[in-house]
């Protein structure tokens, strides 16, 4: 009955075992692959008989007494002699609660195994009185699978009944052991016995996309994988419908559930091509059925959701893919991943991030087990809290004819509310599919009516009463209330509200008949500039800013396309195809017109009323870059701008008042100027102008005039430069508010800001495209109303964009215009008050971007398509995820540069980072190091690339990392990508990018890699994973370095060193550390 025991029997590992062994080497403290069988036991129990039965079970199944060690360069499994199994006994007080049993078992379930030293089985018996017990069996997945637990439980009970004298165990004779299967598989695969299946999988999975699940938290570099669970019960009526649908479509309930899972994942993530892992039995011979061991294969089902398929079509695709997977299950996923160049890495599987498991009942062991007399057993919570993958859906039938869907998720990545919502969408889809198998992927099944209403409410800003007060009227009120108060300050001079009013009135009368048309403005920052802007409005026109740095051809195009009536300049008279009014600098350079005679065309008498503006009148035309290369002019009306100014100046916005001094940082060619200028002049504040533009801000802040500045409105990228520890920015003592916008704020920079300022200075993050009039969202990141815990900087989350402003309506939509639930990534559309009129004299382009709003009550309502990818967070704030056109496809994978930037700035030595694509095929990262103190060394490019290799898939690791003193910025404070240097090839390298070894350590490592890869030439900067370095080859390299050099180089060291240069640096560091620990004599001998 018991197989013979031979000491120190060695067997090779199966590919699936080798994958788990490799993951164990990379993270030996991870208990995620512990498997457990926990049973409540009510009735008599003999601990001695149970311990003996466990020992006999290990004698029968060699795999339960196997260790996993390196034999030279290869891992092997070593069968140990039979030893008594240590049954740990835990005693609880009488009448202990269920939770007490779980708490007693939990440490055993969550304790990682040392596969090289410990047997892969542990057992605990928890007792409360004579008849209430809990039995916990924990086995590492490397020697077991779900089928094995059915065999284990059945045989353990049979052996126990025999030990108690109840009944002789009638167990089948074992003709082979799992080690025999492993050896036969190794012989078959190494001998090319599965070439047809291998070709199938390589073709089927080549280029499969990643499932980009929207994570609630960034993926940690060192994952602990704490598990969370969200269970969902399906009623018997729904399960009956699932069974009927399966029969009707000639498939199985497994396939129906997998189809629903795939469709929900697709709608949730926006991914239409991805893989889902699912276990396959792997027991292809009858003799395997009585064995314990890791026979199961990880099947990989490629999801194809392209073309907006209906449920019937998805189900057919799932059936085809599943049947093919079953027919080709004799090739392990490890080999396929290696062939496709996808390395095993800590924190994630190479081919899939989501898993689906379907069982005929929750505990298969109960189906065939015969319990001892007088004993009842029941399933119980083991307290196990480790996730094997990002997201796993486990399903099983329940005795009442229903079904349980249990979602196990990684709590480091997801909030429970996110997964609970996901589970609800699976049930909602199944409810609809059993009634209508033709329901399309992008149908309305994703949201209930209540959820849809809640989403629309979430995206709607506070309601507003009536139209906003016109800006000119607000300015006039301030002129009347405080005529002698400073309105503008510049270079030591001040212009009062009354002076600004008189000067703009006078200039307005010089402009002539311009009502309703744009007037170009070409004036450097000065009093005269603001005078001109106000004068243009008072004359009934809108202003069109021109940049003095732009070529004449571009300026001529803008004036012509916008149909400008006039160009106002500071003195120049360029020939741009429109009449020019050059201001007399002596009389208007400061804006003062103290004598009527200073204004040509007036005689000092009272003039008639000026045209003024109405809400539908043109406020300005701002030109932005177009995707086709031609600029496009955004025409904004006064009513839209007044809505924004009302909020900005008011108590719910920035709370501006006469005591504020606000710096005009932005050029008037960018809409941020309107956020700085017009709210201030309607609130009685003073605007501080910078004669040289925003680049002069540091000089202003260092001056006495800068000390009284209370409000700064800065591009986020520029703010991050100022916050950098090495900048020493002299923040004004009076500063109370900083407004950010224009690009994404970094959590690391926000943490630095908080460390210095705490909540003394209010920090507001804003977002908005020019087409929606300056901004549409705002959220406090520090001070004010900041909800510090919800923002998540401490957890590394992106700082949010905030919530919609009054009158704004925000929609997160999929590619077909359907509302997406909170947490799902989609494109942002903006409706409500404040949209621009459109693009100046470009009706076709306007129609493409400004669409009918299907969610609004008014039939004429519009919404603007931003092209920005966002999602709603669980705290009700909007999170920016990147531009839709920022995603690039390199090496067959879609890559988000912002994700790489975030991983790079997570390095403690990196202050800022940028990533871009060169030549459509090279990823280049740029990093600005943090200032270092004393003897601390600045980071090396190779070390940063190694850091990225630990956190990102190989296809996302940049080809080069370039260190810069600072990131170049455009005049408006955004990243100047054109100014970033192209590293090209290493100057020491050859024309093919090859770089020869430069040190003895690099020579050693290169020689080893050439040998194990079978390549004639490997450069020190070559990506070894891209060259085909799978887990087995990594193991061989680590073993050879240990043998040749005598250093304890771990497999993890090799895995995390993607180039020979990086591995050589690691070898040198280990050698130095070892020498430092030796005496002088020992060190001399070591180096000899």
PEJOQUI-V616737 format. One record per run of one state. SS is the DSSP state (h for helix, s for strand, l for the rest). FROM is the first residue (numbers start at 1). TO is the last residue. If there is no record, write none. Layout:
ss={SS	SS}
from={FROM	FROM}
to={TO	TO}
This chain:
ss={l	s	l	h	l	s	l	h	l	h	s	l	s	l	s	l	h	l	s	l	s	h	l	h	l	h	l	h	l	s	l	h	l	h	l	s	l	h	l	s	l	s	h	l	h	l	s	l	s	l	s	l	h	l	s	l	s	l	s	l	s	l	h	l	s	l	h	l	h	l	s	l	h	l	s	l	s	h	l	s	l	h	l	s	l	h	l	s	l	s	l	h	l	h	l	s	l	s	h	l	s	l	h	l	s	l	h	l	h	l	s	h	l	s	l	h	l	s	l	h	l	s	l	h	l	h	l	s	l	s	l	s	l	s	l	s	l	h	s	l	s	l	s	h	l	s	l	s	l	h	l	s	l	s	l	h	l	h	l	s	l	s	l	s	l	h	l	h	l	h	l	h	l	h	l	h	l}
from={1	9	13	15	27	34	43	47	61	62	66	72	74	80	87	93	98	111	121	129	132	141	144	146	164	178	191	195	206	226	235	236	249	253	270	273	281	286	291	297	305	310	311	328	333	340	345	346	348	349	354	360	365	369	376	380	386	387	391	398	403	411	416	434	440	441	444	447	449	459	460	461	471	482	486	491	493	497	511	518	523	527	539	542	546	552	562	566	570	580	583	585	589	596	599	618	625	632	638	650	661	665	672	684	686	690	694	703	705	709	711	716	724	737	742	747	758	762	768	770	773	777	783	788	792	793	796	802	805	808	814	819	820	826	833	838	840	843	850	853	862	873	878	884	887	888	891	893	896	897	906	910	919	922	930	941	952	954	957	960	965	969	970	975	976	977	980	1000	1014	1031	1046	1051	1056	1060	1077	1080	1088}
to={8	12	14	26	33	42	46	60	61	65	71	73	79	86	92	97	110	120	128	131	140	143	145	163	177	190	194	205	225	234	235	248	252	269	272	280	285	290	296	304	309	310	327	332	339	344	345	347	348	353	359	364	368	375	379	385	386	390	397	402	410	415	433	439	440	443	446	448	458	459	460	470	481	485	490	492	496	510	517	522	526	538	541	545	551	561	565	569	579	582	584	588	595	598	617	624	631	637	649	660	664	671	683	685	689	693	702	704	708	710	715	723	736	741	746	757	761	767	769	772	776	782	787	791	792	795	801	804	807	813	818	819	825	832	837	839	842	849	852	861	872	877	883	886	887	890	892	895	896	905	909	918	921	929	940	951	953	956	959	964	968	969	974	975	976	979	999	1013	1030	1045	1050	1055	1059	1076	1079	1087	1088}
